[in-house]
């Protein structure tokens, strides 16, 4: 479950609530493509913006429509007691694993973050993936903290941010992490632009945003890297460079992928919770041209 | 209401819920000291960590025990629809005004933030204070955006972060903001260390963390500045320099003020929502010595 392609779908919604039909369509695309796991309620799934009831419902729908694909459910929240409640809900809804980011309002200390994982892992009956996303949590994990948390019960994977762009530096980075982390804990790369580099450098998984909308495209990169064909993985990723550039220009992947899903007719407009808005204007026009050219699937 | 000392109390709590008796004691201290307003559910009041029901209860308690002092209630949340619900709740509970920070998980654009204030101010029947706290929201307001938001209905104050340490630069900064903001909208300084400089430079209000626990100490600084005695305001603030240094060393004021409230016996330990922890160890010992030396009240 914590290797290969983990696909992170949007949770399409509008001011009336979650668009359940559109969410189910996204999940069925992923099941049909046979991704290795589904990351429901990741950052791309807007977990931080949903109520407890909405989150329980999303996990239930994902599990019901994922076929044999395991569902990893995001349980992050600002307050430890809320994380514990969301963890219980996710397990009751049938999630195969949970994903926990140290969400913050007040900047967290390493000691506070360790305390969070210690408390939450103590009462888990499914595996946990540590979610390191400094762009949204504003918390920087040290390698040493990865190592300490990886020793906790039920921890089975760490979702790391992008790796260095230089191949030797990327490989050295992953090797240095591996030296601190037990072998039963996998490392998964995120930041789609550096996924091929991450997989080629020894990451076992790709926690993927584009995988949630274009699973076949993301699977082609993943399978090439898993087969040891580093050049093919790199080439397939470099082909998507104009998309990675749009992510960079527009504050990350979410607003771009939301607009892509709207443009492809997979979800309705709007699909993000206000105040967030999908990419519009010139950027959206550029994206429409790109989607035609790249033939993403 | 949006001038003078606005005191921001803690919301003391533990894993069982809010310590209502301790919260009421804090509010009564502020009413007894005759602060100019009370900022309930500011960042110091841990608004981001509380449930909707808890927040409604906190505003009700504050209003009930504030006597004639107006209560400004924090209504920030990640999702616009939640902010609207919290705004309704605060008004029903008797808040005299609301305070809104652009909380983020995904980094917000200026357009998204303007949209948030536009939506929320449209259905308000009390005044609103814009809450600019980049350390927790990770959003940087431009002066131009201040100006646009200040034109919206019901906007009456902007809570700005600290001002430059140099007196001429601080004065120039406030004057440049005043040129963009209508005169019916006050400017209030936050960041306790630069409060005296802010008031001396033309800010009409101090949105104060220490004012929530030590109202007399904060009032002395405020009244000196309001009376035009800039030197006295500066001297009274500089006396507290070791406290400002502790704020800097420990990631802001919250954990230090929480520990101060515990040390003074005003609240029980713990008083912050996990994963947050009040200052402990050597820092707490330094704080205890300081509290004795400074005779804060």
Interface residues (C-beta under 8 A of the other chain):
Chain A: X15 X43 X48 X49 X78 X79 X80 X81 X102 X103 X105 X106 X107 X108 X109 X111 X112 X113 X115 X116 X119 X135 X136 X138 X251 X252 X254 X273 X274 X275 X276 X277
Chain B: X15 X43 X48 X49 X78 X79 X80 X81 X102 X103 X105 X106 X107 X108 X109 X111 X112 X113 X115 X116 X119 X135 X136 X138 X251 X252 X254 X255 X273 X274 X275 X276 X277
